[in-house]
């Protein structure tokens, strides 16, 4: 096997106190100095210089909500995960909208604690896979996935190196579903706990599925903002994350345009 080269798209030089960008190195020990313990570091190993250069020339696959443009007239999926330290199980939440109307909500908990090492990340990856499965079942061909864990995008696209079994399985299943159903996916990063209604909702759906205590942020936001849902079933589902049902007067049934 040939010698590897290491491409750093984003790292940090702790000696100089500055960011490191678009650097190719020929030893892991040199690479590690710029990425170890660096939050958000982006790097990957390759067997050829050409592959490393191609990686560094790739455009950033994640868009930023509130900053970048993305399709507004297609289905949007919000995904999140949570983790219960007492059970060792992750839980997940999935919320899908179309034209600012909530069309689907799902949450659930892991069958066992086999993914306890990655904690809530397991839930967010599960939710992303369920979003694609929902698209396949409903013949949806284009989707925006909103997430706060960057790996939802980076592991799916191969932008990050997949060192753990969980990320390898996620990459394989994500891409199988995309190709099998012909789905075009846009990834949009949304910061957690910043008052985004849909993101707060999916966070609390993940928590309630895992038996965790809620802070009822959704309820606070609903006192200031209306929520539109497709049907009574979804309205009833929203009750799972509310403490006071009086805010349901802000939840209204509305069908999306066909």
N, C-alpha and C positions, 0 to 999 in steps of 0.2 A: 504494500500500500504506500502511495506517494506521500511526501511530507505535506502537511496541511498549512494553509495560510488563513489568517484571521482578519476579517473585515469588521471594523467598528464604525457603525453609522453614527452612534452617539455614545460618548463616554465622558469621563472626567479625569483630568490630571490633578491629583491632589497636591503635588509638589508645586506646580505653577498656579494652582487655583483657578483653572479655566476649563471650559468644555473642550472635548476632543471630538472632531467630526471627520468622517470619511477617511479613515486611516486603515492601511493594510499592514499587518505585521506577520512575521514568519515563525513566531514562537508563542505558545500559550502563556508562558510566564510573563512576557511583555504585554500581551493582550489583557491578562488578568489584572494588571496594575491599573488599567483604565476603566474596568467594568465591575470589578468586585465591590459589592456594597453600594453601587451607584444606582439609585432609583431611576427606572425608566431607561436604563442602558439598552442599546440595540446593537447586537453583534451576531456574527455567524461564522462558522468555519467552512472552508472549501478546499478542494484538492487542486484547483487551478487558479491562477491569477485572474484569468478571464471571468470565471464565475464570481470571484470576489468583486471585481470591478463592476460587473453587471448588477450585483446586489446593491452596491453603493449608488448606482445610477437610478435605482427604482424610486418612483415617487411615493411619498407617504400615503399609505392606504386608508388611514383614518381621517375622517372629517371631524370638525368640531361644531357642536350645536351652538347656534347663536353667532357663529363666525363664518363658517363655510356654507356654500349652497349645496342642497341635495333635493331630490324630488319630493314635492309636497302632496302630489295627487295620487300616490300609490300607498300600499299598506306599510305601516310603521310598526315595528315590534320592539317593545321595551323588555329587556331581560335583566334579571338580577339573581343573586344567590345569597344565602345566609348559612350560618353554621351554629349548631348547638353543641357546646363543649360537654354537656352532660351525657348526650347520647352518642357523640362522635359522628353524627350524620349531617350532611348538607341538606338544605332545602332550596327550592327555586320558585321564582315567579316569572310569569310571561303575560304581557298585556299587549294586545294588538289593536291598532286604530286604523281607520280610513276616513279621511276628510274630517279629522278631529272628532270622530265618533268611536267610542270603544266598541269593538266588534267581537272581541274574544278575551277571556281571562282564564288562566290556568295556573295552578300552583301544586306543589307536591314535595315529598321528602324522599331521600335515598332509602333504598331497601335495606342497606347495611352500612357499616362504617368503614368499608374498604378504601374510601377516598378521604379519610380523615386528615391525611397529610397535607392536602391542598385546601382543606377547610371550605370556605364559601365559594372559592373558585369553581369547585365541582358543580355547584348549583347554577352558576352563571353559564358555564359551558353546556350543562344539561338544558337550560332554558333556550339557548341559541339553537341547539339541535331540535328541540320541540317546535321552535318557530319555523324551521325549514320543513319539518314533517307536516305541520299545519298547512304550509304553502302547497306542499305536494298533494295533500288531501283535498284542498280547495282550488287547485289549478291556478294558483297565484304565481306569476312569472317574474315579479320584481318586488324587492323588499328592502326597506331601510331598517337596519338593526341598531338600536340605541343601547349603549352599554357603558359601564364605568370602568370595567377591567379591560385593559388594552389587549390582553391575550385572546379575548373573544375574536378579535380581528387578526392579530399577529400570528396566532397559532393556526388559524383557518387558512391564511394566505401563504404560510411558510415564511413569513417575514422574520419570525423568531425561530431559532433552532429548537427542535423538539427533543428535549433531554429526558422528560418523564414519559412513562407509559400513558398517562392520562392525556397529555397533549398530543401524542402520536395517534391515539384512538380518536380523539376529537377531530384532528386534521383529516383522517381517513373518512370518518362518518360525515363530516361537514361537506367535504368535496364530493363524496358519493351522492349525497342528496342533491347538491347543486347541479351536478351533471345529469343525474337520473331524471330530475324534474325540470331541467332547463331554467333554473332560477338565477337571476342577476341580483347580487347583494351589494348594498352600500353600507359601509360601517360608519357610524357617527358616535363620537365620544361625548358623553354627557356627565358632568361632574356630579357626584353623589351629594345628597343633602344640601342642595342649593335652591330648593323651592320649586323645582320642576314637578308639576302635578303628576304626570304619568310615571316619572321616575320614582317619586316618593310612593306612589301606589304600588308599583311592582316590588319595591323594597319591602313594603309592609306585607304584601301577599307572600313573599318568600319567608319572612319572619313568622307569620302566623302559621304557615304550613309546618315550620320546624318547632312550634310550641314556644316561641320566644316572645318576650314582652314588647309591646308596641309603644311608640311615643305619640301615636295618633297625629302625625304630621299631615296625613291626607285630610283628616277631619278639619284641621286648622285652615288648610288651603281651600277646602270646599266652602268655608264660610265667606270666602272672598271671590271665588271663581266657580262658574257653572261647569258641570260635567255632563256630556252627552253620551248615552249608551244606546246600543242597538235594540235591546229588548228587556223585558222584565226579568228574565233569567240572569242577565248581567247585572241589573240593578240589585237583585237579591244577593249576588256574589259580592258586590261592593260592601254590603253590610258586615262582612267578615272582618273588615278593617276599620269599622266605626264603633265608637263608644256611645255616641248619642245619635239616635236615628232622626232627630229633628233636622239634621243637615241634608237628609235625603231630598228635601224640597229643592236643593241645588242640583240634584241628579235628574236628568230628563231623558225620556226615550225619544230618539230621533233616528229614522232610517237614513242610511247614506245613499247618495245618488248612484244610480246604476251606470 
